[in-house]
Amino acid sequence: MIRRIWTLLPRKLRREALFGAMAALAPRIDRPEPDGQGVLAVAGYFSAATGLGAATRRLAAGLREAGLAPHEADL
């Protein structure tokens, strides 16, 4: 009977209910917040003239604008 009721629910609602229940039951990871110290590296195709290269360059530029100093590694 429970299965019949479950299958009568719309698929989207069943999916949301299932993922919501699993998220509520999943254990939370207990780890300390990052202290902001250390090196930030961005590796990518910086010299590529493709969208991948443009995305890598924009990511590094965004990090610099945010006040970070990423090290760039061109692949």
N, C-alpha and C positions, 0 to 999 in steps of 0.2 A: 504494500500500500504506500509506503514512504517513497519507494522507487517510482511509482506511478505519479505521485504528486510532484516529485522532482522533475520527471520528464515532461510534465505539463507546463512547467515554468519556461519562459523564453530562454533561449540559449545564452544571451548576453547577461541576463540576470543570474543564471546558474554559474556562469564564469566569474562574475563579480563576487557572488556569495562564496564560491570556493576559494578564490584568491584572497578575499578578505579574511576568511576564517583561517587559512594557512598563515597569513601574515600575523594575525593575532596570536596564533599558537607557536610561531617560530621563536626560538630562543634569541635573545638580544645579545649582541657581541659587546662585551665589556672591555673596552680598551681606552687608554688615555687619549685626550685630544692632542693633535700635533702641536708642537711648540713653535713652529715656524722657523726653526733652525735647520740648517742643512743646505744641500745643493739641489736646485731645481734644474732638470735637464729636459730639453725638448729635442727629440730625435725625429728627423723626417727628411723629406726631399726638398730642402730649401732651394736648391738651384734648379729644380724642375720647373718647366714652363707650363705645367698642367694644373688642373684644379687641386690636385694633391699638394703640389708645391705652394700654391696660393694659400691653401688652408693652413699649412704648416707655418708659413710666414705670418699669417694673420693671428694664429695662436700665440706665437712668440711676441708679436707686437702687442697683443692684448695683455699678456702677462707683464710686459714692460710698462704699459700704461697703468697697470694696477699697482705699480711700485715694486715689482719683483725683478730680479736680475737672472733670467734663465740662461743656462749655457746651451748653445745650439750645436747639435751634431747633425751634419749633413750626411745623408745616406746615399 
